[in-house]
Amino acid sequence: MGNLGIGGKGIGRVEAKQAIEGVRSADLEGIAAEAAGGFVRGELSKFQVCLPEEAERELLVERLMDVAGARRVLEERMVVVTRMGEER
């Protein structure tokens, strides 16, 4: 893939590794489905309102969220780097 950097203040190496592991073990599909429930009906398609709720949620997740891509990124080796001199 490529390089991705995420910065933050007040978080050290241990906390960053724990956060990454937490996201890796999270139910991304469930999170995406829950987030899709917050979209306004008909935002994606005028026919969206004709779908049963579960099918509509699946459509939103499929079209608007890249769960598979997130999984691929999370499966890659990650290295947590802190600034020189930080003791976190």
BELHUNOR-V705242 format. One record per residue. RES is the residue in three letters. SS is DSSP state (alpha for helix, beta for strand, coil for the rest). PHI is phi in degrees with one decimal (NA if undefined). BURIAL is 1 if it has 9 or more other C-alpha atoms within 8 Angstrom, else 0. Layout:
res = (RES:RES)
ss = (SS:SS)
phi = (PHI:PHI)
burial = (BURIAL:BURIAL)
//
This chain:
res = (MET:GLY:ASN:LEU:GLY:ILE:GLY:GLY:LYS:GLY:ILE:GLY:ARG:VAL:GLU:ALA:LYS:GLN:ALA:ILE:GLU:GLY:VAL:ARG:SER:ALA:ASP:LEU:GLU:GLY:ILE:ALA:ALA:GLU:ALA:ALA:GLY:GLY:PHE:VAL:ARG:GLY:GLU:LEU:SER:LYS:PHE:GLN:VAL:CYS:LEU:PRO:GLU:GLU:ALA:GLU:ARG:GLU:LEU:LEU:VAL:GLU:ARG:LEU:MET:ASP:VAL:ALA:GLY:ALA:ARG:ARG:VAL:LEU:GLU:GLU:ARG:MET:VAL:VAL:VAL:THR:ARG:MET:GLY:GLU:GLU:ARG)
ss = (coil:coil:coil:coil:coil:coil:coil:coil:coil:coil:coil:coil:alpha:alpha:alpha:alpha:alpha:alpha:alpha:alpha:alpha:alpha:alpha:alpha:coil:coil:coil:alpha:alpha:alpha:alpha:alpha:alpha:alpha:alpha:alpha:coil:coil:coil:coil:coil:coil:coil:coil:coil:coil:coil:alpha:alpha:alpha:coil:coil:alpha:alpha:alpha:alpha:alpha:alpha:alpha:alpha:alpha:alpha:alpha:alpha:coil:coil:alpha:alpha:alpha:alpha:alpha:alpha:alpha:alpha:alpha:coil:coil:coil:coil:coil:coil:coil:coil:coil:coil:coil:coil:coil)
phi = (NA:-165.2:-97.5:-131.9:-117.4:-125.7:-112.1:-168.9:-102.0:77.6:-123.0:-100.0:-60.7:-63.9:-63.6:-64.7:-62.5:-64.1:-64.4:-62.5:-63.8:-63.1:-69.9:-60.2:-92.3:-73.3:-83.9:-62.4:-63.2:-65.4:-63.2:-64.2:-64.6:-64.8:-64.2:-63.5:-64.3:-88.5:-75.3:-75.6:-61.5:86.4:-67.0:-90.5:-153.6:-68.8:-90.4:-55.8:-67.7:-81.5:-80.1:-62.0:-51.8:-64.1:-65.6:-64.4:-62.6:-62.4:-61.2:-62.5:-61.7:-63.3:-83.9:-110.2:-128.7:-100.7:-63.8:-63.2:-64.9:-62.6:-61.6:-60.5:-64.0:-68.2:-80.2:-73.3:-68.2:-122.0:-119.8:-94.9:-120.5:-113.1:-68.1:-56.1:90.3:-79.7:-102.5:-83.7)
burial = (0:0:0:0:0:0:0:0:0:0:0:1:1:0:0:1:1:0:0:1:0:0:0:1:0:0:0:0:0:0:0:1:1:0:0:1:0:0:0:0:0:1:0:0:0:0:0:1:1:0:0:0:0:0:0:1:1:1:0:1:1:0:0:0:0:1:1:0:0:0:1:0:0:1:0:0:0:0:0:0:0:0:0:0:0:0:0:0)
//
